Amino acid sequence: MADTSEKRAVTGLRELLIALALGAVGSLGALPVSTRGPDLFAALAWIALCAAPLGALARALDVRLLPYGVVAPAVWMGSVAVLDAAVTRDLPTPFWAAWVWTGLFAAGWGVAVLAGARRAWAPAGLLCLVSLLVALPEKGRFASEPWPAPVVARALELSPLAWVTESAGAIDWPWQKSHYAALGVDRFERRAFRGPLAGPVALVVGCALAWFAAAFTRSREPSPRPAE
């Protein structure tokens, strides 16, 4: 019994340390990106990009979503809160953005569960997919002219970047100089995501995917044979 308890403690400590490491990776966006110092938008963009892949990586490393995996999104919330207090501009609703990226993290974890024996490939696959969704509205900055207005509007609805930043209250990000020309937002009207709605939706969908993935995987495991 003592050996079993010790093994559980060691396993739990391992999962906690991995979750903290993933939290540190997701917090890298809070580091200064220029001589102007740290940038809130850069921090949110980095989290939006890596939340789902890091969730998949947590599962690939055998970290349970509860109670240890969710430590990583909590670390991101802490880093954003510290950064928000340190810079001049305040985020109106960072709490709702935390719900969004926690949902993305849980969804990534669920995808890795469904990947089964190929779960080691899930983080890379999700990173490619999320990068595509983030870059799609702006054509990856490779074209001089933006997409037609309806295409941009629909692409923004699928972008994790829009979900996270707008849920945090940074609804003016498409109008910033670095994005305005590539998106052409002056050609159409689009209602930004509202944190009190987008946050719970993202969290519920992500956690539901993780739960159903785990339940589906358990249902496919062979039942133990009864003792003869």
N, C-alpha and C positions, 0 to 999 in steps of 0.2 A: 504493500500500500504506500509506504514511504517513497519507494522508487517511482511509483506512478505519479505521485504528487510532485516529486522533484522534476520528472520529465515534463509534466504539464507546465510547471513554472518556467523551465528553460525554454519550452516552446513558446509560451506567452511572451517572455522577454525578447526572444528572437523576432516574433511578429511585431512587437511594439517598436523595436529598434528599426526594423525595415520600414514601418509606417512613418516613423520620424524622419528617416532618410528621404522617403518619398515627399514628405512635407517640405523638407529642405530644398529638394529639387524644384518643387512647385513654387517656392518662394524666391527663386533666383531672379524673377522679374522685378522684384522690389529693390534690387541693387541699382546703383546709379548707372544710367545708360549713356550719359554725356556729362559735360562739365556743368550742366545745369542742375545736376543731382538726380535723385530718383524721380520716377514718373509713374503716377497712379495708373494711367492708361496702359503703360507698358506692363505693369504688374498684372492688371486684369487680363490683358491680351495673352500673356504667357500662361496664366492659369487656364484660360479658355482653351488654349492650344493643347495643353498637356494633361488636363484633368482626366479625360477618358482613357488615354494611353497609360497613365500612371495607375488608374484603377485596374486595368488589365494586367499591368506588371505586378501589382500587388497580388492578384490571384495566381499569376504564373509563379510567384515566389511563395505560394501557399500561405498567404496572409488572409485570415478570415475577415470578412467585411465588418462584422461585429464580433468583439468590441474593438478590435485593433485597427482595421483598415480605415475607419472613419477618422482616426487621429490625423491622417494626412490632410484632409480638407479643413479640419479644425486648425491645424498649423497655418494653413493659407489664410484663414480668417484672421488669425492673430497677426500675421505679417502685414496684411492689408490694413488692419486697424492701426497698427503702429505707424505705417507709412501715411495713412490718412491724417493722423494726428500731427505728423511732422511737416507736411507740405501745406502750402497756402490754400490750395483748393480742397474743399471737403466733398466727399461723396454723400449724396443725400440718403441712399438706401443700400449700403454695402451688405447688410444682413440678408437681404433677398438674393443678392448675387451669390452669397455663400450657399444658399439652398440650391441654386442652379448648378454650381460646380460640384456640390456634393452629389447631386443627381447624375451628373456626367461621370463622376468617379464610380458611382454604383453601377451605372450602365456599362462602363468599361469592364468592371469586375464581372458582370453577368455575361458579357460577350466572351471573356476568357473562359468562363465556366462552360459555355456552350461549345467552345473550341475543343474541349476535351484534351486529348493527347497532343493536339497542335496548339495548345494555349500559349506556348512560348512565342508563337508568331503573332498572337493577338495584339500585343502592344505596338509592334511595328505597323501592322495593318491599320490599326485605329489611328496611329499618328499620321499615316498617309491620308486616310479618309478625312480626318479633322483638318489637316493642312489644306486639303482640297476645298472643303467647305468654307474655310476662312478666306482662302485666296480667290475663290470663285467670283464673288461680287465685284472685285477689282481686276479681274482677268490676270491675277498674279502680278500686276504692275508691268506686264510685258507688252501691252497694247496702248497705243496713243489715244484711242477712242473708247469710251465706256460701252458696256452692253446696252441694248435697248432698255428703256425705263422699266417695262414690266419684268424683264429678266432680272435686273438688279434688285427690284423690290422683292421678288420671290426668293432670290439667292440670299438676301439678307435675313429672311425669315428662317433659313436653314443654318445660318452661321452661328456657331457657338460663341464667336466674338460678340455678335450683336446681343445674344441672350445674356451673357455675363455682364457686359459693360452697361447695357441699358437697364438691366435689373438693378445694377448698383446706382443708377441715377445719372450716369454719364450719357444722356440721350443726345448730346450735341456732337458725339464723336464723328459721325459721317460728314459734319460740316467743317471739321478741322482741315487746315491747309493740306496736310499730308494725304487726306482721303477724298477731299471734295472733288477734285478733277477726275479721279479714277472712278468715282461712283456716279457723278453727275446727279446728285440728289436734288438739284434745283429743277429737274424735269418731272418729278412726280411727288405725290404726297404719300407718306407712309407713317403709320402710327407706331411709335417706338414701343418695345415691350415694357409692360408695367410689372415692376418687381413683385407686388403682392399677388399677382396672378401667375406670372411666369415662374417665380421661385417655387411655389408649391407644386405646380404642374411638372416642372423638371424633376423635382425631388421624388414625387410619387411615381412618375414613369420610370425613372432610373432605378429606384428601389424595387419596384414591381418586376422589372426585367431581371434584376439580380435574384429576387426570390423565386420567380418562375424558372429561371435557369438552374438554380440549385435544386428545386423540386423535380424538375424534368430529369436532371442528371441522376438524382437518387432513384427515381422510378425505373431507370434503365439499368441500374446495378443488379447483378444476379442475387437472388435471395439465398441466404445460407442454407445448406442442406441440413435437414433434421438429423440429430444423432441417432444412430441405429442401435 
